[in-house]
Amino acid sequence: MIEKNVSTLFSTLLLSACIGIAGPAVIGAMPLAQAAPAAVAGLPDFTELVEKTGPAVVNIRTTEKIMQGQNMPGMEDEQMQEFFRRFFGAPMPKQAPSPRNRKQTPQQEEEVPRGVGSGFIISQDGYVLTNTHVVDGASEVYVKLTDKREFKAKVIGADKRSDVAVLKIEGSKLPRLNIGDSEKIKAGEWVIAIGSPFDLDNTVTAGIVSAKTRDTGEYLPLIQTDVAVNPGNSGGPLINMRGEVIGINSQIYSRSGGYMGISFAIPIDEAMRVVEQLKASGKVTRGRIGVQIGEVSKEVAESIGLPKAQGALVTRIEAGGPAEKAGLQDGDVILKFNGVVVEKSSDLPRMVGVTKPGSKAVVSIWRKGAAREITVGIAEVEADKSVQKADKKSKKEQASNALGIYVSDLTDAQRKEIPGGVGVAIDAVDGPAAQVGLRPGDIILTMNNVDVKDAKQFAAMLAKIDPKKAVVLLVRRGDAAQFVPIRPLAQ
């Protein structure tokens, strides 16, 4: 399921054709020579390619476990339905027969469908690749093959920055796809995508590579194609004419949520580097030097005496970070990293990211009209939070609370996206929190109009709430925030 839309705008080219009309022939003149028709290359036939690769492409469905719901005290059914429609865009969870029976009716978990996506098998023993956003927040993940066999999958690891996830199903001699070389692809070559758009299994679409390394602001440069990709195609393979995977379909450019002629895939070379780390440790380790950067414009380059508009302009340095310790300054332009030229600012995070934390790197900079070199240490980027909900065992190991909310501190990236940088991220929910529709990934900004700064403070505030009164949380989901009243569970 593709939920991310790329914000970069692209121009539409209007193509026109001119038709020439010959005038009347002169009597007695030699007949006009007719131009030889241009050779027309036949369109490719994808049938053998689809037969060969299709069986290794899988449908992925995810589910979420929630507590069977009940009315919040003080709110009628009609009010609750309207509340859920406005905030969550979904109907209210299933209700218990009557609030009066709350104490007599034990709460039970209910497994409900959450979403669908695509994936593909890369080894005969059952390793499957897909997008992180396909499995993010799911309680259970199921993989279905074209022969209708279905397996319960284990999430080996998922990396949000690259949007690559690795699953494992128990099987042997499974069909698999061969991994290609995304560095060798060329704009204009034919490719196909296979996946489950709108939950339609094994759907094939075809097109060409539009651009090799499109910079969309993500961690990785992406492959742009005109292959039709729709919700549900996420995680499926982009395949070349040799039957090799060259990318993982991940994003679309859309103003409507549907296909508009531009889609993006994660280069398989980059994806496999992530896969190796996820299979080895379940996480991806990346380097960082603690700077914020911007582009070097032609005007800036001329004003500081830089011969060419290239590199990454240092706009901010993290206090106490590796860059500050190494002596980097605001206004420096980073020209090379470990001898590799930084053509544009987006190149630098990728270069630093693949550098091993704890190592040293030589950075070539431009400062006050002259080039110099500085050695900088490489720190480690904070690891992503788990993309799966906490299971029953881990939740029992946590201190139970009256709201059924289990939280963690925000990552640095999350804090940058939130005005004021306050809040805590919901990792798992049950009981009252599940009943009002809260879910993993939501961010709690305030409790009873008091800013929530971290998980420790949230736990302290939770311990002091009056169990007889509703608590009002300000919750952010995506780009929207809404007050959510929630009644504590009677202890």
C-alpha positions as CSV (number, residue, x, y, z in Angstrom):
1,M,0.0,0.0,0.0
2,I,1.5,3.2,-1.0
3,E,0.7,6.1,1.3
4,K,3.6,8.5,0.7
5,N,3.3,11.1,-2.0
6,V,6.4,12.9,-3.3
7,S,6.0,16.7,-3.1
8,T,8.4,17.6,-5.9
9,L,6.5,19.1,-8.9
10,F,7.2,17.9,-12.4
11,S,6.4,19.7,-15.6
12,T,4.1,18.1,-18.2
13,L,5.4,17.9,-21.7
14,L,2.9,18.4,-24.5
15,L,4.0,16.5,-27.6
16,S,2.7,17.6,-31.1
17,A,3.1,16.0,-34.5
18,C,3.1,17.8,-37.9
19,I,1.7,16.2,-41.0
20,G,3.1,17.3,-44.4
21,I,0.7,17.4,-47.4
22,A,2.2,17.1,-50.9
23,G,0.9,19.4,-53.7
24,P,-0.4,18.1,-57.0
25,A,2.1,16.4,-59.3
26,V,3.0,18.1,-62.6
27,I,1.8,16.3,-65.7
28,G,4.6,14.6,-67.6
29,A,7.0,14.9,-64.7
30,M,8.6,11.9,-63.1
31,P,6.6,10.5,-60.3
32,L,7.6,11.7,-56.9
33,A,9.9,9.3,-55.0
34,Q,8.1,7.9,-52.0
35,A,10.1,8.1,-48.8
36,A,11.0,4.7,-47.4
37,P,9.0,4.0,-44.3
38,A,11.1,4.1,-41.1
39,A,11.9,0.8,-39.6
40,V,9.5,0.1,-36.7
41,A,10.9,-2.0,-33.8
42,G,8.4,-4.4,-32.4
43,L,7.1,-3.9,-29.0
44,P,8.5,-6.2,-26.3
45,D,6.6,-9.3,-25.4
46,F,6.5,-9.7,-21.6
47,T,4.7,-13.1,-21.4
48,E,7.8,-15.3,-20.8
49,L,9.2,-12.7,-18.4
50,V,6.0,-12.7,-16.3
51,E,5.8,-16.5,-16.3
52,K,9.4,-16.7,-15.1
53,T,9.2,-14.1,-12.3
54,G,5.6,-14.0,-11.3
55,P,5.6,-17.0,-8.9
56,A,8.2,-15.3,-6.6
57,V,6.1,-12.1,-6.2
58,V,3.9,-12.3,-3.1
59,N,0.9,-10.6,-1.6
60,I,1.4,-9.2,1.9
61,R,-1.5,-8.6,4.3
62,T,-1.2,-7.2,7.8
63,T,-3.5,-7.2,10.8
64,E,-3.7,-5.3,14.0
65,K,-5.0,-6.5,17.4
66,I,-7.3,-4.2,19.2
67,M,-9.5,-4.6,22.3
68,Q,-13.2,-5.0,21.6
69,G,-14.5,-1.5,22.2
70,Q,-17.1,0.1,24.4
71,N,-18.6,3.5,24.7
72,M,-16.7,6.2,26.5
73,P,-18.7,7.4,29.5
74,G,-20.6,10.6,28.9
75,M,-20.7,10.2,25.1
76,E,-23.6,8.8,23.1
77,D,-23.1,6.4,20.2
78,E,-24.0,9.1,17.6
79,Q,-21.4,11.5,19.1
80,M,-18.8,8.8,19.2
81,Q,-19.4,7.9,15.5
82,E,-19.0,11.5,14.5
83,F,-15.8,11.9,16.6
84,F,-14.2,8.9,14.9
85,R,-15.2,10.0,11.4
86,R,-13.7,13.5,11.9
87,F,-10.5,12.5,13.6
88,F,-9.6,9.0,12.4
89,G,-11.5,8.9,9.1
90,A,-12.9,5.5,10.2
91,P,-16.0,4.1,12.0
92,M,-15.9,3.6,15.8
93,P,-14.5,0.2,16.9
94,K,-17.0,-2.5,17.6
95,Q,-19.0,-1.8,20.8
96,A,-19.8,-4.1,23.7
97,P,-23.5,-4.8,24.3
98,S,-23.9,-2.3,27.1
99,P,-21.6,-0.1,29.2
100,R,-23.4,-1.5,32.2
101,N,-21.9,-4.9,31.6
102,R,-18.4,-3.5,31.4
103,K,-17.2,-5.2,34.6
104,Q,-19.1,-8.5,33.8
105,T,-17.8,-8.8,30.2
106,P,-14.0,-9.5,30.0
107,Q,-12.2,-7.6,27.3
108,Q,-10.9,-9.6,24.4
109,E,-8.4,-8.8,21.7
110,E,-9.8,-8.8,18.2
111,E,-7.6,-9.2,15.1
112,V,-8.7,-6.8,12.4
113,P,-7.4,-6.2,8.8
114,R,-4.9,-3.3,8.6
115,G,-3.6,-3.1,5.0
116,V,-2.2,-4.9,2.0
117,G,1.0,-4.6,0.0
118,S,3.4,-6.6,-2.1
119,G,6.8,-8.2,-1.8
120,F,9.1,-10.7,-3.4
121,I,11.1,-13.8,-2.4
122,I,14.9,-13.5,-2.7
123,S,16.0,-16.9,-1.3
124,Q,14.6,-20.4,-1.6
125,D,14.5,-20.7,2.2
126,G,12.0,-17.9,2.5
127,Y,13.5,-14.4,2.9
128,V,11.1,-11.8,1.5
129,L,11.7,-8.1,0.7
130,T,9.0,-5.4,1.0
131,N,8.7,-1.8,2.2
132,T,8.9,-0.8,5.8
133,H,5.7,1.2,5.5
134,V,3.8,-2.0,4.4
135,V,4.5,-3.7,7.8
136,D,4.9,-0.7,10.1
137,G,2.8,-1.0,13.2
138,A,1.3,-4.4,12.2
139,S,0.6,-7.1,14.9
140,E,0.8,-9.9,12.4
141,V,2.1,-10.2,8.8
142,Y,0.9,-12.8,6.3
143,V,2.5,-13.7,3.0
144,K,0.5,-15.4,0.2
145,L,2.1,-17.0,-2.9
146,T,0.5,-17.2,-6.3
147,D,-0.2,-20.9,-5.7
148,K,-2.5,-19.8,-2.8
149,R,-0.2,-21.0,0.0
150,E,-0.2,-18.5,2.9
151,F,2.5,-18.2,5.5
152,K,2.7,-16.3,8.7
153,A,5.8,-14.1,8.4
154,K,8.4,-12.9,10.9
155,V,9.7,-9.4,10.6
156,I,13.5,-9.8,10.6
157,G,14.2,-6.1,10.5
158,A,12.9,-2.9,9.0
159,D,14.6,0.4,8.2
160,K,12.4,3.5,8.0
161,R,15.0,5.7,6.4
162,S,15.4,3.5,3.3
163,D,11.9,2.0,3.6
164,V,13.3,-1.5,3.3
165,A,12.0,-4.4,5.4
166,V,13.0,-8.1,5.5
167,L,10.5,-10.8,6.3
168,K,11.0,-14.6,6.8
169,I,8.6,-17.4,6.1
170,E,9.2,-21.0,6.8
171,G,9.6,-22.9,3.6
172,S,12.0,-24.6,1.3
173,K,12.6,-24.7,-2.5
174,L,10.5,-21.6,-2.8
175,P,10.4,-19.6,-6.1
176,R,12.8,-16.6,-5.9
177,L,13.9,-13.7,-8.0
178,N,17.4,-12.9,-9.1
179,I,19.0,-9.7,-8.0
180,G,20.2,-7.4,-10.7
181,D,22.5,-4.4,-10.8
182,S,20.7,-1.0,-10.6
183,E,23.9,0.8,-11.5
184,K,23.7,-0.6,-15.0
185,I,20.2,0.5,-15.8
186,K,19.6,3.2,-18.4
187,A,16.9,5.8,-18.9
188,G,14.6,4.5,-21.6
189,E,14.9,0.8,-21.0
190,W,11.8,-1.4,-20.5
191,V,10.9,-2.6,-17.1
192,I,7.8,-4.2,-15.5
193,A,6.3,-4.1,-12.0
194,I,4.4,-7.0,-10.5
195,G,2.3,-6.5,-7.3
196,S,-1.1,-6.3,-5.7
197,P,-2.6,-2.9,-6.5
198,F,-6.0,-2.6,-4.7
199,D,-5.4,-6.2,-3.4
200,L,-5.5,-7.6,-7.0
201,D,-2.9,-10.3,-6.8
202,N,-0.1,-10.7,-9.4
203,T,-1.0,-7.6,-11.5
204,V,1.6,-6.8,-14.2
205,T,2.3,-3.3,-15.5
206,A,5.0,-2.1,-17.8
207,G,6.9,1.0,-18.8
208,I,10.3,2.6,-19.1
209,V,12.9,4.0,-16.7
210,S,12.4,7.7,-16.7
211,A,15.5,8.7,-14.7
212,K,18.2,6.8,-12.8
213,T,18.9,8.8,-9.6
214,R,16.0,11.1,-8.9
215,D,16.6,13.0,-5.7
216,T,13.2,13.3,-3.9
217,G,14.5,14.4,-0.5
218,E,14.7,10.8,0.8
219,Y,17.7,9.1,2.2
220,L,18.4,7.2,-1.1
221,P,18.3,8.4,-4.7
222,L,15.4,6.7,-6.4
223,I,14.7,5.2,-9.8
224,Q,11.9,7.1,-11.6
225,T,9.7,5.2,-14.0
226,D,6.3,5.6,-15.8
227,V,5.2,2.1,-14.8
228,A,1.7,2.2,-13.4
229,V,2.0,1.8,-9.6
230,N,-1.0,2.1,-7.3
231,P,-1.9,1.5,-3.6
232,G,-1.0,-2.1,-2.9
233,N,2.0,-2.2,-5.3
234,S,4.3,-1.0,-2.5
235,G,7.1,-3.5,-1.8
236,G,6.8,-5.3,-5.2
237,P,9.7,-5.7,-7.6
238,L,10.8,-3.6,-10.5
239,I,12.1,-6.1,-13.0
240,N,14.3,-5.6,-16.1
241,M,14.0,-7.5,-19.3
242,R,16.5,-10.2,-18.1
243,G,14.1,-11.1,-15.2
244,E,16.3,-9.4,-12.6
245,V,15.1,-7.2,-9.8
246,I,16.5,-3.7,-10.1
247,G,14.3,-1.9,-7.6
248,I,11.6,-2.1,-4.9
249,N,8.5,-0.1,-5.8
250,S,8.0,2.4,-3.0
251,Q,6.5,5.8,-3.9
252,I,4.3,7.6,-6.3
253,Y,3.9,11.2,-7.3
254,S,0.2,11.9,-7.0
255,R,-2.3,14.7,-6.3
256,S,-5.2,12.3,-6.0
257,G,-3.7,9.3,-4.3
258,G,-3.8,7.3,-7.6
259,Y,-1.3,6.8,-10.4
260,M,-0.4,9.9,-12.4
261,G,2.4,8.6,-14.6
262,I,5.3,9.0,-12.2
263,S,6.5,6.3,-9.7
264,F,9.7,5.6,-7.8
265,A,11.6,2.5,-6.8
266,I,14.4,2.0,-4.3
267,P,17.6,0.9,-6.2
268,I,18.2,-2.8,-5.5
269,D,21.9,-2.2,-4.9
270,E,21.1,0.2,-2.0
271,A,18.4,-2.0,-0.7
272,M,20.7,-5.1,-0.5
273,R,23.2,-3.2,1.6
274,V,20.4,-2.5,4.0
275,V,19.2,-6.2,3.8
276,E,22.6,-7.5,4.8
277,Q,22.6,-5.5,8.0
278,L,19.0,-6.3,8.8
279,K,19.7,-10.0,8.4
280,A,22.8,-9.8,10.5
281,S,21.5,-7.7,13.4
282,G,17.9,-6.7,12.8
283,K,18.9,-3.0,12.4
284,V,20.9,-0.7,10.2
285,T,23.9,1.2,11.5
286,R,24.6,4.6,9.9
287,G,27.2,7.3,10.4
288,R,26.7,10.9,11.2
289,I,28.9,14.0,11.7
290,G,26.4,16.4,13.3
291,V,25.8,19.1,10.7
292,Q,22.8,20.6,8.9
293,I,23.5,21.5,5.2
294,G,22.2,23.3,2.3
295,E,22.8,23.7,-1.5
296,V,25.6,25.9,-2.9
297,S,24.0,28.2,-5.4
298,K,25.8,29.9,-8.3
299,E,25.6,33.2,-6.5
300,V,27.0,31.9,-3.3
301,A,29.8,30.1,-5.1
302,E,30.8,33.3,-6.9
303,S,30.6,35.4,-3.7
304,I,33.0,33.1,-1.7
305,G,35.4,32.5,-4.6
306,L,34.4,28.9,-5.2
307,P,35.2,28.0,-8.9
308,K,32.1,25.9,-9.3
309,A,28.7,25.7,-7.6
310,Q,29.0,22.3,-5.9
311,G,29.3,20.8,-2.4
312,A,27.3,21.0,0.8
313,L,27.1,24.3,2.6
314,V,27.2,23.9,6.4
315,T,24.3,25.9,7.9
316,R,24.3,24.6,11.4
317,I,26.6,22.5,13.6
318,E,25.4,20.3,16.4
319,A,26.8,21.4,19.8
320,G,29.3,18.8,21.1
321,G,29.0,16.8,17.9
322,P,31.8,15.3,15.8
323,A,31.9,18.2,13.3
324,E,32.2,20.8,16.1
325,K,35.0,18.8,17.8
326,A,36.8,18.6,14.4
327,G,36.7,22.4,13.9
328,L,34.1,22.7,11.2
329,Q,32.3,26.1,11.1
330,D,29.1,27.6,9.8
331,G,29.6,28.7,6.3
332,D,32.1,26.0,5.4
333,V,31.5,24.2,2.1
334,I,32.2,20.5,2.2
335,L,33.7,19.6,-1.3
336,K,34.9,16.1,-0.7
337,F,34.3,13.3,1.8
338,N,37.1,10.7,2.0
339,G,38.3,11.8,-1.4
340,V,34.9,11.5,-3.1
341,V,33.5,14.7,-4.7
342,V,30.3,16.0,-3.2
343,E,28.5,17.3,-6.3
344,K,25.3,18.4,-4.5
345,S,24.3,18.6,-0.8
346,S,22.1,15.5,-0.9
347,D,25.2,13.4,-1.7
348,L,26.8,14.1,1.7
349,P,24.3,12.3,4.0
350,R,24.5,9.2,1.8
351,M,28.3,9.2,1.9
352,V,28.4,9.7,5.7
353,G,25.6,7.2,6.3
354,V,27.5,4.3,4.8
355,T,30.6,5.1,6.8
356,K,31.2,3.0,9.9
357,P,30.6,4.7,13.2
358,G,33.7,5.1,15.3
359,S,35.9,5.5,12.2
360,K,37.6,8.7,10.9
361,A,37.0,10.5,7.7
362,V,38.9,13.2,5.8
363,V,36.7,16.1,4.8
364,S,37.8,18.6,2.2
365,I,36.3,22.1,2.8
366,W,36.3,25.5,1.3
367,R,36.7,28.3,3.8
368,K,37.5,32.0,3.3
369,G,38.6,31.5,-0.3
370,A,40.9,28.5,0.2
371,A,40.6,24.7,0.4
372,R,41.7,22.7,3.4
373,E,41.3,19.3,4.9
374,I,39.9,18.3,8.3
375,T,39.7,14.9,9.9
376,V,36.3,14.3,11.6
377,G,35.1,11.4,13.7
378,I,31.9,9.4,12.7
379,A,29.2,9.0,15.2
380,E,26.2,6.7,15.0
381,V,22.7,7.7,13.8
382,E,20.1,6.9,16.4
383,A,18.4,3.6,15.5
384,D,14.8,3.4,14.4
385,K,12.2,2.3,16.9
386,S,10.7,-1.1,16.3
387,V,8.1,-1.1,13.5
388,Q,6.1,-3.9,15.2
389,K,3.7,-3.5,18.0
390,A,5.0,-4.7,21.4
391,D,3.8,-8.3,21.8
392,K,1.8,-9.5,24.8
393,K,4.9,-10.7,26.7
394,S,6.8,-7.4,26.3
395,K,3.7,-5.4,27.3
396,K,3.3,-7.4,30.5
397,E,6.9,-6.8,31.3
398,Q,6.1,-3.0,31.2
399,A,4.4,-1.4,34.1
400,S,0.7,-1.5,33.4
401,N,-1.1,1.8,33.2
402,A,-4.7,3.0,33.4
403,L,-4.8,4.3,29.9
404,G,-3.3,1.3,28.1
405,I,-0.6,3.4,26.4
406,Y,3.0,2.4,26.1
407,V,5.3,5.1,24.8
408,S,9.0,5.9,24.0
409,D,11.0,9.1,23.5
410,L,10.9,10.8,20.1
411,T,13.8,10.3,17.7
412,D,15.8,13.4,16.7
413,A,14.1,13.3,13.3
414,Q,10.6,13.2,14.9
415,R,11.4,16.2,17.1
416,K,12.5,18.2,14.1
417,E,9.1,17.7,12.5
418,I,7.1,18.8,15.6
419,P,6.9,22.5,16.6
420,G,8.5,22.8,20.0
421,G,10.0,19.3,19.7
422,V,7.8,18.0,22.6
423,G,5.9,14.7,22.8
424,V,6.2,11.0,23.1
425,A,5.6,8.3,20.5
426,I,3.0,5.5,21.1
427,D,4.6,2.1,20.7
428,A,1.6,-0.1,21.7
429,V,-1.9,0.3,23.0
430,D,-4.6,-1.8,24.7
431,G,-7.7,-1.3,26.8
432,P,-9.0,2.3,26.9
433,A,-6.4,3.6,24.3
434,A,-7.4,0.9,21.8
435,Q,-11.1,1.6,22.3
436,V,-10.8,5.3,21.4
437,G,-8.7,4.4,18.3
438,L,-5.2,5.4,19.3
439,R,-2.5,3.4,17.6
440,P,1.3,2.9,17.4
441,G,2.9,5.8,15.6
442,D,0.6,8.4,17.1
443,I,2.4,11.1,19.0
444,I,1.1,12.5,22.3
445,L,1.8,16.2,22.6
446,T,0.0,17.1,25.9
447,M,-1.9,15.5,28.7
448,N,-4.6,17.7,30.3
449,N,-3.0,20.8,28.6
450,V,0.5,20.0,30.0
451,D,3.4,19.5,27.5
452,V,4.7,15.9,27.5
453,K,8.5,16.1,27.1
454,D,9.6,12.5,27.4
455,A,8.5,9.0,28.4
456,K,9.7,9.4,32.0
457,Q,7.6,12.5,32.5
458,F,4.6,10.8,30.8
459,A,4.9,7.9,33.3
460,A,5.0,10.3,36.2
461,M,1.9,12.3,35.0
462,L,0.1,9.0,34.4
463,A,0.7,7.9,38.0
464,K,-1.0,11.1,39.3
465,I,-4.2,11.0,37.2
466,D,-7.6,10.7,38.9
467,P,-9.1,7.4,37.8
468,K,-12.6,8.8,38.1
469,K,-12.0,11.6,35.6
470,A,-11.4,11.5,31.8
471,V,-7.9,12.5,30.6
472,V,-7.7,14.7,27.6
473,L,-4.7,14.0,25.3
474,L,-3.6,16.2,22.4
475,V,-2.6,13.6,19.8
476,R,-0.7,14.1,16.5
477,R,-1.2,11.7,13.6
478,G,0.6,12.7,10.4
479,D,0.2,16.4,9.9
480,A,-3.0,16.8,12.0
481,A,-3.5,17.0,15.8
482,Q,-6.7,16.5,17.8
483,F,-7.8,16.4,21.4
484,V,-8.8,12.9,22.4
485,P,-10.7,12.3,25.7
486,I,-10.0,8.9,27.3
487,R,-11.5,7.4,30.4
488,P,-8.9,5.5,32.6
489,L,-9.5,1.8,33.2
490,A,-10.7,1.1,36.7
491,Q,-8.0,-0.5,38.8
